[in-house]
Amino acid sequence: MGCSLSTEQIAKTIEFHGHECPGLSIGLRAAELCLRELGHNDQSPLVAVSETDMCGADAIQFLTGCTYGKGNFIHRDHGKMAFSFHRRSDGKALRALLRPDAYGPAGVEMRELMKRIVDGTASEEEKRRSQELRAQVQKAIMDADLEILFSIEAIESLPPRPARILDSLACAHCGELTMDSRTRRFGGETLCIPCFEQVEQKI
């Protein structure tokens, strides 16, 4: 069946992110899954959780209306290509985990070449080959059925709580106002996290 997003949706997402790549394609498809199963944040309050900080996080924010600034897009640094979506109105939620074979046959070779490019040992021919493979992987991701691309499971747990507005306290060392929940107590003083880390390391 392949991707059901419109050409305009895809183009605007690429423009928002700044380039197209396999990572963005994964986010496009995860967002498509959210839209299909739960709708858009404008229709009913949603929460999106990304367990990775890769390019696809931009696609999820742009297409679902869940954003970091609104407090309904949450990053959990688990290093997993997994995305969860919660609809607050009825509690419906799901988690999508990218399947290991989602990249298709070109995935293994592409990863090896990317490592060589990052460490500066790739030849010009290997760089060209990497671009070819990236295009193949993007096509495989965009063409796959969502159920083949992701392992999808229902979530029974409650969604993350909404963002709260808390008091700000002045750090005893730098004087900068810091949200109460992000302060640390040390030696009877209230410190921001950077100042706490500096003081704690000296002990």
BAPA-709940 format. One line per field, with one value per residue: x, y, z of N, C-alpha, C in turn. Coordinates in steps of 0.1 Angstrom, whole numbers, m for minus. Last residue first. Layout:
// residues N
n.u X / ... .
n.v Y / ... .
n.w Z / ... .
ca.u X / ... .
ca.v Y / ... .
ca.w Z / ... .
c.u X / ... .
c.v Y / ... .
c.w Z / ... .
END
This chain:
// residues 203
n.u 340 / 338 / 314 / 296 / 299 / 291 / 265 / 253 / 255 / 237 / 212 / 212 / 206 / 202 / 221 / 229 / 246 / 223 / 196 / 187 / 160 / 138 / 115 / 117 / 136 / 157 / 174 / 208 / 228 / 249 / 244 / 218 / 193 / 160 / 132 / 99 / 71 / 57 / 33 / 35 / 24 / 5 / 20 / 19 / m10 / m11 / m8 / m13 / m9 / m5 / 21 / 39 / 68 / 68 / 67 / 43 / 25 / 28 / 43 / 69 / 77 / 94 / 115 / 125 / 133 / 155 / 171 / 178 / 192 / 213 / 226 / 236 / 253 / 272 / 284 / 298 / 315 / 330 / 343 / 359 / 362 / 363 / 374 / 360 / 341 / 318 / 324 / 323 / 296 / 284 / 291 / 275 / 249 / 247 / 248 / 223 / 203 / 196 / 174 / 156 / 151 / 137 / 146 / 138 / 111 / 105 / 77 / 51 / 24 / m6 / m38 / m67 / m79 / m97 / m82 / m55 / m37 / m3 / 23 / 58 / 85 / 118 / 146 / 164 / 177 / 164 / 156 / 127 / 109 / 76 / 53 / 38 / 48 / 50 / 77 / 76 / 44 / 22 / 14 / 21 / 40 / 61 / 68 / 76 / 97 / 115 / 122 / 138 / 165 / 167 / 166 / 142 / 117 / 91 / 58 / 30 / m3 / m32 / m65 / m80 / m75 / m49 / m34 / m51 / m55 / m49 / m43 / m33 / m15 / 3 / 13 / 25 / 46 / 60 / 67 / 83 / 104 / 115 / 124 / 144 / 163 / 169 / 162 / 162 / 164 / 149 / 125 / 108 / 111 / 100 / 74 / 66 / 67 / 47 / 24 / 24 / 18 / 3 / 6 / 6 / 30 / 19 / 8 .
n.v 184 / 194 / 184 / 201 / 225 / 218 / 209 / 233 / 248 / 234 / 234 / 259 / 255 / 266 / 253 / 233 / 218 / 218 / 210 / 220 / 226 / 219 / 227 / 255 / 270 / 297 / 327 / 331 / 333 / 315 / 306 / 302 / 309 / 317 / 298 / 299 / 276 / 260 / 247 / 215 / 195 / 165 / 132 / 106 / 85 / 52 / 21 / 4 / 5 / m18 / m19 / m27 / m26 / m12 / m21 / m36 / m17 / 1 / m11 / 8 / 31 / 44 / 25 / 23 / 49 / 50 / 30 / 43 / 65 / 52 / 41 / 64 / 74 / 53 / 56 / 80 / 71 / 53 / 70 / 84 / 64 / 69 / 78 / 94 / 85 / 88 / 70 / 46 / 46 / 45 / 19 / 4 / 13 / 2 / m25 / m28 / m18 / m30 / m47 / m27 / m14 / m31 / m52 / m45 / m20 / 5 / 5 / 24 / 22 / 40 / 46 / 62 / 79 / 98 / 122 / 119 / 96 / 91 / 73 / 66 / 51 / 41 / 33 / 42 / 57 / 70 / 97 / 109 / 138 / 147 / 170 / 187 / 212 / 231 / 227 / 202 / 193 / 178 / 180 / 160 / 172 / 182 / 162 / 142 / 154 / 156 / 130 / 121 / 125 / 114 / 108 / 85 / 80 / 103 / 107 / 129 / 133 / 153 / 164 / 164 / 181 / 190 / 166 / 142 / 106 / 80 / 65 / 83 / 98 / 78 / 70 / 94 / 94 / 73 / 83 / 104 / 91 / 78 / 100 / 109 / 88 / 90 / 124 / 158 / 189 / 206 / 204 / 219 / 205 / 181 / 189 / 197 / 172 / 158 / 173 / 171 / 145 / 130 / 97 / 71 / 47 / 13 / m12 .
n.w 453 / 428 / 417 / 429 / 416 / 389 / 394 / 403 / 380 / 363 / 379 / 405 / 440 / 473 / 501 / 518 / 503 / 478 / 457 / 425 / 401 / 386 / 398 / 396 / 370 / 379 / 374 / 384 / 403 / 406 / 433 / 440 / 416 / 423 / 410 / 398 / 401 / 371 / 352 / 336 / 309 / 316 / 320 / 295 / 296 / 313 / 296 / 274 / 239 / 213 / 189 / 160 / 143 / 110 / 83 / 83 / 89 / 68 / 38 / 21 / 8 / 25 / 28 / 2 / m3 / 16 / 4 / m20 / m10 / 3 / m19 / m32 / m12 / m11 / m36 / m31 / m11 / m25 / m43 / m25 / 5 / 40 / 64 / 83 / 100 / 83 / 63 / 77 / 85 / 60 / 52 / 70 / 63 / 37 / 41 / 55 / 36 / 13 / 19 / 45 / 68 / 84 / 100 / 126 / 127 / 151 / 170 / 183 / 205 / 213 / 228 / 241 / 259 / 250 / 250 / 246 / 229 / 223 / 208 / 205 / 188 / 183 / 180 / 209 / 228 / 249 / 259 / 250 / 244 / 237 / 231 / 245 / 250 / 231 / 223 / 210 / 197 / 176 / 150 / 132 / 115 / 130 / 148 / 130 / 117 / 138 / 143 / 123 / 130 / 165 / 191 / 204 / 213 / 216 / 220 / 219 / 227 / 219 / 219 / 187 / 165 / 166 / 165 / 144 / 148 / 154 / 131 / 112 / 126 / 134 / 108 / 100 / 119 / 109 / 83 / 90 / 104 / 82 / 68 / 83 / 79 / 52 / 41 / 30 / 49 / 65 / 79 / 62 / 38 / 45 / 49 / 24 / 11 / 24 / 19 / m10 / m14 / 16 / 29 / 26 / 14 / 8 / 0 .
ca.u 340 / 349 / 326 / 296 / 302 / 304 / 275 / 254 / 262 / 251 / 219 / 207 / 215 / 195 / 218 / 219 / 252 / 236 / 200 / 193 / 170 / 152 / 117 / 118 / 124 / 156 / 162 / 198 / 217 / 249 / 257 / 226 / 204 / 173 / 141 / 114 / 79 / 62 / 40 / 31 / 34 / 7 / 12 / 27 / 0 / m16 / m5 / m24 / m3 / m13 / 14 / 29 / 61 / 69 / 77 / 56 / 25 / 31 / 31 / 64 / 69 / 82 / 108 / 119 / 122 / 143 / 165 / 171 / 180 / 204 / 220 / 227 / 241 / 264 / 276 / 287 / 306 / 321 / 334 / 348 / 367 / 356 / 381 / 369 / 355 / 320 / 323 / 335 / 307 / 282 / 296 / 290 / 254 / 246 / 259 / 236 / 206 / 206 / 188 / 157 / 159 / 130 / 148 / 152 / 116 / 110 / 91 / 56 / 39 / 2 / m24 / m61 / m68 / m102 / m97 / m60 / m48 / m14 / 14 / 45 / 76 / 105 / 138 / 156 / 185 / 166 / 169 / 133 / 121 / 86 / 62 / 31 / 49 / 37 / 73 / 84 / 57 / 28 / 10 / 10 / 28 / 55 / 63 / 65 / 85 / 110 / 115 / 124 / 158 / 171 / 166 / 154 / 128 / 102 / 70 / 40 / 11 / m23 / m52 / m81 / m88 / m60 / m35 / m41 / m58 / m54 / m49 / m43 / m27 / m4 / 6 / 14 / 36 / 55 / 58 / 72 / 95 / 110 / 114 / 132 / 157 / 162 / 171 / 156 / 169 / 161 / 137 / 109 / 114 / 114 / 81 / 67 / 75 / 61 / 28 / 26 / 31 / 3 / 8 / m7 / 27 / 28 / 0 .
ca.v 178 / 198 / 179 / 187 / 224 / 224 / 200 / 221 / 252 / 236 / 222 / 254 / 257 / 262 / 263 / 243 / 226 / 214 / 215 / 211 / 230 / 217 / 212 / 248 / 263 / 283 / 321 / 330 / 342 / 324 / 309 / 309 / 300 / 322 / 302 / 299 / 288 / 261 / 259 / 224 / 204 / 178 / 143 / 116 / 93 / 66 / 30 / 5 / 9 / m9 / m25 / m18 / m35 / m11 / m12 / m42 / m29 / 5 / m9 / m3 / 22 / 51 / 30 / 11 / 44 / 59 / 28 / 30 / 67 / 61 / 33 / 55 / 82 / 56 / 44 / 80 / 82 / 48 / 60 / 91 / 69 / 65 / 68 / 100 / 85 / 96 / 84 / 50 / 46 / 57 / 30 / 3 / 15 / 17 / m19 / m32 / m12 / m20 / m53 / m35 / m7 / m21 / m53 / m46 / m34 / 2 / 2 / 18 / 24 / 29 / 49 / 53 / 70 / 84 / 122 / 121 / 105 / 90 / 83 / 64 / 63 / 38 / 38 / 32 / 52 / 55 / 93 / 100 / 130 / 143 / 162 / 174 / 203 / 229 / 240 / 204 / 200 / 177 / 191 / 157 / 166 / 190 / 175 / 139 / 150 / 168 / 137 / 118 / 134 / 114 / 123 / 88 / 74 / 98 / 104 / 120 / 134 / 142 / 165 / 159 / 174 / 200 / 173 / 153 / 119 / 89 / 58 / 73 / 105 / 86 / 61 / 89 / 105 / 72 / 71 / 106 / 100 / 70 / 91 / 117 / 91 / 78 / 113 / 145 / 179 / 211 / 198 / 222 / 219 / 181 / 184 / 207 / 183 / 153 / 171 / 184 / 150 / 137 / 112 / 77 / 59 / 24 / 0 .
ca.w 466 / 435 / 412 / 433 / 430 / 392 / 388 / 412 / 392 / 360 / 376 / 392 / 429 / 461 / 491 / 523 / 513 / 481 / 471 / 433 / 410 / 380 / 396 / 409 / 374 / 374 / 377 / 373 / 404 / 394 / 428 / 450 / 420 / 420 / 421 / 395 / 405 / 385 / 354 / 347 / 314 / 309 / 325 / 303 / 289 / 311 / 306 / 284 / 252 / 221 / 200 / 166 / 152 / 124 / 87 / 79 / 97 / 81 / 47 / 29 / 0 / 21 / 40 / 8 / m11 / 17 / 18 / m20 / m18 / 11 / m10 / m39 / m16 / 1 / m33 / m41 / m8 / m14 / m48 / m32 / m8 / 28 / 57 / 73 / 105 / 96 / 60 / 70 / 95 / 68 / 45 / 70 / 76 / 39 / 34 / 61 / 49 / 12 / 17 / 33 / 57 / 77 / 86 / 123 / 126 / 137 / 170 / 171 / 204 / 207 / 227 / 231 / 264 / 253 / 251 / 260 / 227 / 232 / 206 / 211 / 189 / 187 / 169 / 202 / 217 / 250 / 253 / 260 / 240 / 247 / 224 / 242 / 261 / 237 / 229 / 222 / 196 / 189 / 159 / 142 / 109 / 120 / 153 / 139 / 110 / 132 / 154 / 122 / 121 / 151 / 187 / 197 / 221 / 207 / 227 / 211 / 232 / 217 / 225 / 201 / 167 / 166 / 178 / 146 / 143 / 165 / 143 / 108 / 120 / 144 / 117 / 93 / 119 / 122 / 84 / 82 / 111 / 93 / 62 / 82 / 93 / 57 / 45 / 31 / 39 / 58 / 84 / 76 / 38 / 41 / 61 / 35 / 6 / 24 / 33 / m3 / m19 / 3 / 30 / 23 / 22 / 8 / 0 .
c.u 348 / 350 / 339 / 309 / 304 / 308 / 289 / 264 / 264 / 260 / 234 / 216 / 208 / 203 / 210 / 215 / 242 / 242 / 213 / 196 / 175 / 163 / 131 / 122 / 126 / 143 / 161 / 186 / 206 / 238 / 257 / 240 / 213 / 184 / 154 / 121 / 93 / 69 / 44 / 39 / 28 / 18 / 15 / 18 / 8 / m5 / m10 / m21 / m15 / m7 / 6 / 22 / 52 / 62 / 79 / 68 / 38 / 33 / 36 / 51 / 63 / 72 / 94 / 111 / 116 / 131 / 153 / 164 / 171 / 191 / 210 / 219 / 231 / 251 / 267 / 278 / 294 / 311 / 324 / 338 / 356 / 362 / 375 / 377 / 365 / 334 / 325 / 335 / 320 / 293 / 295 / 296 / 269 / 252 / 259 / 247 / 219 / 211 / 199 / 172 / 160 / 137 / 141 / 155 / 130 / 115 / 95 / 72 / 43 / 16 / m17 / m47 / m62 / m91 / m103 / m75 / m55 / m25 / 2 / 36 / 63 / 98 / 124 / 148 / 177 / 175 / 172 / 145 / 126 / 97 / 74 / 40 / 42 / 37 / 59 / 80 / 63 / 42 / 15 / 6 / 17 / 41 / 55 / 59 / 73 / 97 / 109 / 116 / 143 / 162 / 170 / 154 / 141 / 113 / 80 / 52 / 19 / m10 / m44 / m67 / m90 / m73 / m46 / m44 / m47 / m58 / m55 / m50 / m37 / m17 / m2 / 6 / 23 / 44 / 52 / 62 / 82 / 100 / 107 / 121 / 145 / 155 / 163 / 166 / 161 / 167 / 149 / 122 / 116 / 119 / 96 / 75 / 77 / 70 / 43 / 30 / 34 / 17 / 8 / m6 / 14 / 23 / 9 .
c.v 165 / 191 / 183 / 180 / 210 / 222 / 205 / 211 / 241 / 240 / 224 / 242 / 252 / 265 / 257 / 254 / 237 / 223 / 209 / 217 / 218 / 222 / 209 / 234 / 254 / 277 / 307 / 323 / 341 / 335 / 318 / 312 / 308 / 313 / 307 / 305 / 287 / 274 / 260 / 236 / 212 / 186 / 156 / 127 / 102 / 74 / 44 / 16 / 11 / m7 / m14 / m25 / m26 / m23 / m12 / m34 / m37 / m7 / m6 / 0 / 11 / 42 / 36 / 15 / 32 / 54 / 37 / 27 / 54 / 63 / 40 / 47 / 73 / 64 / 46 / 68 / 82 / 59 / 55 / 81 / 77 / 72 / 64 / 91 / 89 / 96 / 93 / 65 / 51 / 57 / 43 / 14 / 14 / 20 / m4 / m25 / m15 / m15 / m42 / m40 / m15 / m14 / m42 / m46 / m35 / m13 / m2 / 17 / 17 / 32 / 37 / 56 / 61 / 74 / 108 / 119 / 107 / 100 / 81 / 76 / 59 / 51 / 35 / 39 / 42 / 49 / 78 / 94 / 122 / 135 / 159 / 166 / 189 / 219 / 239 / 216 / 201 / 183 / 189 / 169 / 163 / 185 / 182 / 152 / 148 / 165 / 150 / 125 / 133 / 124 / 124 / 103 / 76 / 92 / 97 / 119 / 124 / 144 / 152 / 160 / 169 / 194 / 184 / 160 / 130 / 103 / 68 / 67 / 95 / 92 / 68 / 79 / 100 / 82 / 70 / 95 / 103 / 78 / 82 / 109 / 99 / 81 / 101 / 134 / 166 / 201 / 203 / 217 / 224 / 196 / 184 / 202 / 194 / 164 / 167 / 183 / 163 / 142 / 118 / 92 / 66 / 36 / 13 .
c.w 465 / 449 / 420 / 429 / 434 / 406 / 391 / 407 / 402 / 372 / 372 / 389 / 416 / 448 / 479 / 513 / 519 / 492 / 474 / 447 / 419 / 389 / 391 / 407 / 387 / 379 / 371 / 378 / 394 / 395 / 416 / 444 / 429 / 425 / 416 / 407 / 400 / 388 / 369 / 347 / 325 / 316 / 317 / 307 / 299 / 304 / 303 / 295 / 262 / 234 / 207 / 177 / 161 / 131 / 102 / 84 / 94 / 91 / 61 / 36 / 9 / 14 / 35 / 20 / m4 / 9 / 20 / m6 / m19 / 3 / m1 / m29 / m23 / m3 / m21 / m39 / m18 / m10 / m37 / m38 / m14 / 16 / 43 / 65 / 95 / 101 / 72 / 67 / 89 / 79 / 53 / 63 / 77 / 53 / 36 / 54 / 55 / 26 / 17 / 31 / 45 / 66 / 78 / 108 / 122 / 137 / 156 / 171 / 191 / 207 / 220 / 229 / 254 / 258 / 255 / 261 / 241 / 228 / 215 / 209 / 195 / 190 / 172 / 191 / 209 / 239 / 255 / 254 / 252 / 241 / 234 / 232 / 258 / 248 / 236 / 230 / 210 / 189 / 173 / 150 / 119 / 116 / 143 / 145 / 119 / 124 / 148 / 132 / 121 / 143 / 173 / 193 / 214 / 216 / 217 / 219 / 224 / 224 / 224 / 207 / 181 / 168 / 178 / 160 / 146 / 160 / 153 / 120 / 116 / 138 / 127 / 101 / 112 / 124 / 98 / 84 / 104 / 101 / 73 / 77 / 92 / 71 / 50 / 34 / 40 / 48 / 78 / 82 / 53 / 42 / 57 / 47 / 17 / 21 / 33 / 11 / m12 / m1 / 17 / 25 / 17 / 16 / 0 .
END
